[in-house]
Amino acid sequence: MRTAAAGAVGIALLALPTPAASAVGEKTSEAAGVICGTDGASGLSVGTAHARDCATALLVASAYTRSWNSGGEGATTVHVAGSSWGCRERPGPLNPYQECVETGGTGRWVTLTS
């Protein structure tokens, strides 16, 4: 009887909805972060280390995508919310991804992944 009850509780827990921000698995050498949403122009998923940085991450992704769509190849710098961000393509475990790192040494980063 206890086994059946424990199984029912386990099934009920699996059915609970997950939070809006989910862990980023692509960043194998960094701490896991959160998914902030999707960049409207590229359709890529935008991630960062902390949910509190999501608004800035989406702005950085948008600025980087505009640079990219204007023919910008390779590494580029974008300026968002009073900060400069160095952006470039990085090799991933399965696919390459785009990464922007704040140049002020704060350790903040933004990823764009498919």
PyMOL CGO cylinders between C-alpha atoms (Angstrom):
from pymol import cmd
from pymol.cgo import CYLINDER

trace = [
    CYLINDER, 0.00, 0.00, 0.00, 2.80, 2.45, 0.87, 0.3, 1, 1, 1, 1, 1, 1,
    CYLINDER, 2.80, 2.45, 0.87, 4.58, 1.70, -2.41, 0.3, 1, 1, 1, 1, 1, 1,
    CYLINDER, 4.58, 1.70, -2.41, 1.46, 2.58, -4.40, 0.3, 1, 1, 1, 1, 1, 1,
    CYLINDER, 1.46, 2.58, -4.40, 1.02, 5.83, -2.45, 0.3, 1, 1, 1, 1, 1, 1,
    CYLINDER, 1.02, 5.83, -2.45, 4.66, 6.81, -2.94, 0.3, 1, 1, 1, 1, 1, 1,
    CYLINDER, 4.66, 6.81, -2.94, 4.36, 6.06, -6.67, 0.3, 1, 1, 1, 1, 1, 1,
    CYLINDER, 4.36, 6.06, -6.67, 1.27, 8.25, -6.93, 0.3, 1, 1, 1, 1, 1, 1,
    CYLINDER, 1.27, 8.25, -6.93, 3.06, 11.12, -5.19, 0.3, 1, 1, 1, 1, 1, 1,
    CYLINDER, 3.06, 11.12, -5.19, 6.02, 10.75, -7.56, 0.3, 1, 1, 1, 1, 1, 1,
    CYLINDER, 6.02, 10.75, -7.56, 3.75, 10.85, -10.60, 0.3, 1, 1, 1, 1, 1, 1,
    CYLINDER, 3.75, 10.85, -10.60, 1.97, 13.92, -9.23, 0.3, 1, 1, 1, 1, 1, 1,
    CYLINDER, 1.97, 13.92, -9.23, 5.30, 15.72, -8.75, 0.3, 1, 1, 1, 1, 1, 1,
    CYLINDER, 5.30, 15.72, -8.75, 6.31, 15.00, -12.35, 0.3, 1, 1, 1, 1, 1, 1,
    CYLINDER, 6.31, 15.00, -12.35, 3.10, 16.63, -13.56, 0.3, 1, 1, 1, 1, 1, 1,
    CYLINDER, 3.10, 16.63, -13.56, 3.87, 19.98, -11.88, 0.3, 1, 1, 1, 1, 1, 1,
    CYLINDER, 3.87, 19.98, -11.88, 4.68, 22.85, -14.28, 0.3, 1, 1, 1, 1, 1, 1,
    CYLINDER, 4.68, 22.85, -14.28, 8.29, 23.96, -14.57, 0.3, 1, 1, 1, 1, 1, 1,
    CYLINDER, 8.29, 23.96, -14.57, 9.34, 27.56, -13.90, 0.3, 1, 1, 1, 1, 1, 1,
    CYLINDER, 9.34, 27.56, -13.90, 9.55, 30.05, -16.79, 0.3, 1, 1, 1, 1, 1, 1,
    CYLINDER, 9.55, 30.05, -16.79, 13.33, 30.37, -16.52, 0.3, 1, 1, 1, 1, 1, 1,
    CYLINDER, 13.33, 30.37, -16.52, 15.08, 27.09, -17.19, 0.3, 1, 1, 1, 1, 1, 1,
    CYLINDER, 15.08, 27.09, -17.19, 18.68, 25.95, -16.84, 0.3, 1, 1, 1, 1, 1, 1,
    CYLINDER, 18.68, 25.95, -16.84, 21.07, 26.49, -19.72, 0.3, 1, 1, 1, 1, 1, 1,
    CYLINDER, 21.07, 26.49, -19.72, 22.91, 23.27, -20.56, 0.3, 1, 1, 1, 1, 1, 1,
    CYLINDER, 22.91, 23.27, -20.56, 25.11, 24.55, -23.41, 0.3, 1, 1, 1, 1, 1, 1,
    CYLINDER, 25.11, 24.55, -23.41, 27.54, 26.38, -21.10, 0.3, 1, 1, 1, 1, 1, 1,
    CYLINDER, 27.54, 26.38, -21.10, 29.67, 23.44, -20.06, 0.3, 1, 1, 1, 1, 1, 1,
    CYLINDER, 29.67, 23.44, -20.06, 32.61, 25.50, -18.77, 0.3, 1, 1, 1, 1, 1, 1,
    CYLINDER, 32.61, 25.50, -18.77, 30.45, 28.05, -16.97, 0.3, 1, 1, 1, 1, 1, 1,
    CYLINDER, 30.45, 28.05, -16.97, 27.85, 27.85, -14.26, 0.3, 1, 1, 1, 1, 1, 1,
    CYLINDER, 27.85, 27.85, -14.26, 24.35, 27.02, -15.48, 0.3, 1, 1, 1, 1, 1, 1,
    CYLINDER, 24.35, 27.02, -15.48, 22.11, 30.00, -16.10, 0.3, 1, 1, 1, 1, 1, 1,
    CYLINDER, 22.11, 30.00, -16.10, 18.57, 30.80, -17.16, 0.3, 1, 1, 1, 1, 1, 1,
    CYLINDER, 18.57, 30.80, -17.16, 16.76, 31.07, -20.48, 0.3, 1, 1, 1, 1, 1, 1,
    CYLINDER, 16.76, 31.07, -20.48, 15.31, 34.59, -20.78, 0.3, 1, 1, 1, 1, 1, 1,
    CYLINDER, 15.31, 34.59, -20.78, 13.30, 34.16, -23.96, 0.3, 1, 1, 1, 1, 1, 1,
    CYLINDER, 13.30, 34.16, -23.96, 13.82, 34.26, -27.70, 0.3, 1, 1, 1, 1, 1, 1,
    CYLINDER, 13.82, 34.26, -27.70, 15.53, 36.92, -29.78, 0.3, 1, 1, 1, 1, 1, 1,
    CYLINDER, 15.53, 36.92, -29.78, 12.83, 38.19, -32.13, 0.3, 1, 1, 1, 1, 1, 1,
    CYLINDER, 12.83, 38.19, -32.13, 15.07, 38.70, -35.17, 0.3, 1, 1, 1, 1, 1, 1,
    CYLINDER, 15.07, 38.70, -35.17, 17.10, 35.48, -35.09, 0.3, 1, 1, 1, 1, 1, 1,
    CYLINDER, 17.10, 35.48, -35.09, 14.73, 33.13, -33.26, 0.3, 1, 1, 1, 1, 1, 1,
    CYLINDER, 14.73, 33.13, -33.26, 17.63, 32.02, -31.07, 0.3, 1, 1, 1, 1, 1, 1,
    CYLINDER, 17.63, 32.02, -31.07, 17.18, 31.30, -27.37, 0.3, 1, 1, 1, 1, 1, 1,
    CYLINDER, 17.18, 31.30, -27.37, 18.72, 33.98, -25.10, 0.3, 1, 1, 1, 1, 1, 1,
    CYLINDER, 18.72, 33.98, -25.10, 20.33, 32.95, -21.82, 0.3, 1, 1, 1, 1, 1, 1,
    CYLINDER, 20.33, 32.95, -21.82, 22.29, 34.57, -19.01, 0.3, 1, 1, 1, 1, 1, 1,
    CYLINDER, 22.29, 34.57, -19.01, 23.54, 33.72, -15.53, 0.3, 1, 1, 1, 1, 1, 1,
    CYLINDER, 23.54, 33.72, -15.53, 20.75, 35.29, -13.46, 0.3, 1, 1, 1, 1, 1, 1,
    CYLINDER, 20.75, 35.29, -13.46, 17.06, 35.98, -14.10, 0.3, 1, 1, 1, 1, 1, 1,
    CYLINDER, 17.06, 35.98, -14.10, 17.58, 39.56, -12.85, 0.3, 1, 1, 1, 1, 1, 1,
    CYLINDER, 17.58, 39.56, -12.85, 19.76, 40.19, -15.95, 0.3, 1, 1, 1, 1, 1, 1,
    CYLINDER, 19.76, 40.19, -15.95, 17.20, 38.95, -18.49, 0.3, 1, 1, 1, 1, 1, 1,
    CYLINDER, 17.20, 38.95, -18.49, 16.01, 42.39, -19.64, 0.3, 1, 1, 1, 1, 1, 1,
    CYLINDER, 16.01, 42.39, -19.64, 19.59, 43.43, -20.42, 0.3, 1, 1, 1, 1, 1, 1,
    CYLINDER, 19.59, 43.43, -20.42, 20.36, 40.03, -21.99, 0.3, 1, 1, 1, 1, 1, 1,
    CYLINDER, 20.36, 40.03, -21.99, 17.48, 40.43, -24.44, 0.3, 1, 1, 1, 1, 1, 1,
    CYLINDER, 17.48, 40.43, -24.44, 18.70, 43.94, -25.37, 0.3, 1, 1, 1, 1, 1, 1,
    CYLINDER, 18.70, 43.94, -25.37, 22.26, 42.67, -25.88, 0.3, 1, 1, 1, 1, 1, 1,
    CYLINDER, 22.26, 42.67, -25.88, 20.99, 39.80, -28.04, 0.3, 1, 1, 1, 1, 1, 1,
    CYLINDER, 20.99, 39.80, -28.04, 18.94, 42.22, -30.14, 0.3, 1, 1, 1, 1, 1, 1,
    CYLINDER, 18.94, 42.22, -30.14, 21.88, 44.59, -30.65, 0.3, 1, 1, 1, 1, 1, 1,
    CYLINDER, 21.88, 44.59, -30.65, 24.17, 41.70, -31.57, 0.3, 1, 1, 1, 1, 1, 1,
    CYLINDER, 24.17, 41.70, -31.57, 21.62, 40.31, -34.02, 0.3, 1, 1, 1, 1, 1, 1,
    CYLINDER, 21.62, 40.31, -34.02, 21.31, 43.75, -35.70, 0.3, 1, 1, 1, 1, 1, 1,
    CYLINDER, 21.31, 43.75, -35.70, 25.10, 43.85, -36.08, 0.3, 1, 1, 1, 1, 1, 1,
    CYLINDER, 25.10, 43.85, -36.08, 25.11, 40.31, -37.42, 0.3, 1, 1, 1, 1, 1, 1,
    CYLINDER, 25.11, 40.31, -37.42, 22.32, 41.04, -39.93, 0.3, 1, 1, 1, 1, 1, 1,
    CYLINDER, 22.32, 41.04, -39.93, 24.20, 44.14, -41.16, 0.3, 1, 1, 1, 1, 1, 1,
    CYLINDER, 24.20, 44.14, -41.16, 27.03, 41.97, -42.41, 0.3, 1, 1, 1, 1, 1, 1,
    CYLINDER, 27.03, 41.97, -42.41, 29.14, 41.97, -39.26, 0.3, 1, 1, 1, 1, 1, 1,
    CYLINDER, 29.14, 41.97, -39.26, 31.35, 38.90, -39.37, 0.3, 1, 1, 1, 1, 1, 1,
    CYLINDER, 31.35, 38.90, -39.37, 33.46, 37.53, -36.54, 0.3, 1, 1, 1, 1, 1, 1,
    CYLINDER, 33.46, 37.53, -36.54, 33.86, 39.22, -33.18, 0.3, 1, 1, 1, 1, 1, 1,
    CYLINDER, 33.86, 39.22, -33.18, 32.04, 42.50, -32.63, 0.3, 1, 1, 1, 1, 1, 1,
    CYLINDER, 32.04, 42.50, -32.63, 31.28, 44.94, -29.83, 0.3, 1, 1, 1, 1, 1, 1,
    CYLINDER, 31.28, 44.94, -29.83, 27.78, 46.17, -29.01, 0.3, 1, 1, 1, 1, 1, 1,
    CYLINDER, 27.78, 46.17, -29.01, 26.82, 48.94, -26.61, 0.3, 1, 1, 1, 1, 1, 1,
    CYLINDER, 26.82, 48.94, -26.61, 23.75, 48.36, -24.44, 0.3, 1, 1, 1, 1, 1, 1,
    CYLINDER, 23.75, 48.36, -24.44, 22.49, 50.00, -21.24, 0.3, 1, 1, 1, 1, 1, 1,
    CYLINDER, 22.49, 50.00, -21.24, 25.70, 51.94, -20.69, 0.3, 1, 1, 1, 1, 1, 1,
    CYLINDER, 25.70, 51.94, -20.69, 27.96, 48.90, -21.10, 0.3, 1, 1, 1, 1, 1, 1,
    CYLINDER, 27.96, 48.90, -21.10, 30.06, 47.42, -23.87, 0.3, 1, 1, 1, 1, 1, 1,
    CYLINDER, 30.06, 47.42, -23.87, 29.74, 43.75, -24.73, 0.3, 1, 1, 1, 1, 1, 1,
    CYLINDER, 29.74, 43.75, -24.73, 32.23, 41.69, -26.74, 0.3, 1, 1, 1, 1, 1, 1,
    CYLINDER, 32.23, 41.69, -26.74, 30.34, 39.17, -28.88, 0.3, 1, 1, 1, 1, 1, 1,
    CYLINDER, 30.34, 39.17, -28.88, 31.48, 36.24, -31.00, 0.3, 1, 1, 1, 1, 1, 1,
    CYLINDER, 31.48, 36.24, -31.00, 30.70, 32.68, -32.01, 0.3, 1, 1, 1, 1, 1, 1,
    CYLINDER, 30.70, 32.68, -32.01, 31.96, 29.97, -29.68, 0.3, 1, 1, 1, 1, 1, 1,
    CYLINDER, 31.96, 29.97, -29.68, 32.30, 26.22, -30.27, 0.3, 1, 1, 1, 1, 1, 1,
    CYLINDER, 32.30, 26.22, -30.27, 29.71, 24.23, -28.32, 0.3, 1, 1, 1, 1, 1, 1,
    CYLINDER, 29.71, 24.23, -28.32, 29.60, 20.55, -27.44, 0.3, 1, 1, 1, 1, 1, 1,
    CYLINDER, 29.60, 20.55, -27.44, 27.05, 19.91, -30.21, 0.3, 1, 1, 1, 1, 1, 1,
    CYLINDER, 27.05, 19.91, -30.21, 26.66, 23.17, -32.16, 0.3, 1, 1, 1, 1, 1, 1,
    CYLINDER, 26.66, 23.17, -32.16, 28.37, 26.54, -32.09, 0.3, 1, 1, 1, 1, 1, 1,
    CYLINDER, 28.37, 26.54, -32.09, 26.62, 29.30, -30.14, 0.3, 1, 1, 1, 1, 1, 1,
    CYLINDER, 26.62, 29.30, -30.14, 26.89, 33.07, -29.89, 0.3, 1, 1, 1, 1, 1, 1,
    CYLINDER, 26.89, 33.07, -29.89, 28.25, 34.60, -26.69, 0.3, 1, 1, 1, 1, 1, 1,
    CYLINDER, 28.25, 34.60, -26.69, 28.52, 38.19, -25.49, 0.3, 1, 1, 1, 1, 1, 1,
    CYLINDER, 28.52, 38.19, -25.49, 30.58, 39.08, -22.41, 0.3, 1, 1, 1, 1, 1, 1,
    CYLINDER, 30.58, 39.08, -22.41, 30.43, 42.46, -20.70, 0.3, 1, 1, 1, 1, 1, 1,
    CYLINDER, 30.43, 42.46, -20.70, 33.85, 44.06, -21.23, 0.3, 1, 1, 1, 1, 1, 1,
    CYLINDER, 33.85, 44.06, -21.23, 33.86, 45.86, -17.85, 0.3, 1, 1, 1, 1, 1, 1,
    CYLINDER, 33.86, 45.86, -17.85, 35.01, 42.70, -16.07, 0.3, 1, 1, 1, 1, 1, 1,
    CYLINDER, 35.01, 42.70, -16.07, 31.71, 42.11, -14.24, 0.3, 1, 1, 1, 1, 1, 1,
    CYLINDER, 31.71, 42.11, -14.24, 31.54, 38.48, -15.37, 0.3, 1, 1, 1, 1, 1, 1,
    CYLINDER, 31.54, 38.48, -15.37, 28.08, 38.99, -16.94, 0.3, 1, 1, 1, 1, 1, 1,
    CYLINDER, 28.08, 38.99, -16.94, 27.46, 36.99, -20.11, 0.3, 1, 1, 1, 1, 1, 1,
    CYLINDER, 27.46, 36.99, -20.11, 24.70, 36.39, -22.64, 0.3, 1, 1, 1, 1, 1, 1,
    CYLINDER, 24.70, 36.39, -22.64, 24.32, 33.39, -24.93, 0.3, 1, 1, 1, 1, 1, 1,
    CYLINDER, 24.32, 33.39, -24.93, 22.28, 32.89, -28.07, 0.3, 1, 1, 1, 1, 1, 1,
    CYLINDER, 22.28, 32.89, -28.07, 21.65, 29.22, -28.81, 0.3, 1, 1, 1, 1, 1, 1,
    CYLINDER, 21.65, 29.22, -28.81, 19.53, 27.19, -31.18, 0.3, 1, 1, 1, 1, 1, 1,
]
cmd.load_cgo(trace, "trace")
